[in-house]
Amino acid sequence: LMLLVSGYIGFFLLLLVGLLAFPSLKSAANIPFTHIATALAGTLMVFIIADRAIVKRDLIGRGVYFVIAHTRLQRRSEQRLRQLKRFFDELAEGREMFVHAKRKFIAPTLAQFSVLFLDCLTLLVIFYAFGLHAPFTVIVFAYAVGRFLGAASLLPGGLGSFDAAQIFMLNAFGVPLAAATLATLVFRLFAYWIPTPIGLYYYRHL
C-alpha cells in the first residue's frame, strides 16, 4: 500500500508540474485539455470510491453475502469472499496507518517523484543524444500523460498505451513524429527492457 500511495502521489506531483507549465506552451491550444482534465477527475473518483469501499467494507460484505445466499455457488463464493475480505482488511490497516502517520509517506513519495523526474531527464538526454530538441516542460507533460494512460490501460508497464500516448502528446506539442517515436522507443529500452532481466534475476535469487 505504501508503494501504491507514494507512487500515485509522486505521479500526480509530476503531473502538477506539467499542468502548471501547460498554459505557457505555444502549442497548448492543440491539446484537448478538457478531455485530459475529465480523465484525471474520473481517475480521482475511482480512488475516492475505492477508499469508501474500504471504509464501508463490512456493510458491502453483508450485502454481497445476502445476494450469494440465494445462488447455487454459495460455498465457492463464500470462500472467495473470505479471501477478498482478508485483502480489504489488510488495505484498511494500511489506510489507518496512512491517516494517522502521513509523515511516514513523505520520504517514499519524494523518492517516487525523483524516479519519475529522472525518467523525464532521461528522455531529455535521449533527445540531445540524437541532436533533437524538445522543451523540458513538454517532456514532463507528455511523460506524465503517457504514464497516466498507461496505468489506466492495466497493461504491464503500460506497454503500447504509454508509448502511443507519449508519442501523440510530444507530436501534439510540436515535436516531429519521427523524433517523438525514436525518443520513446529508446527510452523504453533504458526504462523497461534493460531493467527487466535484472529484476527477474534478483526476484529469483533474493
Secondary structure, DSSP 4 states (H G I P E B T S, - for coil): -HHHHHHHHHHHHHHHHHHHHGGG-GGGGGS-HHHHHHHHHHHHHHHHHHHHHHHTHHHHHHHHHHHHTTSTTHHHHHHHHHHHHHHHHHHHHHHHHHHH-GGGGHHHHHHHHHHHHHHHHHHHHHHHHTT----HHHHHHHHHHHHHHHHHTT-GGGTTHHHHHHHHHHHHTT--HHHHHHHHHHHHIIIIITHHHHHHHHHHH-
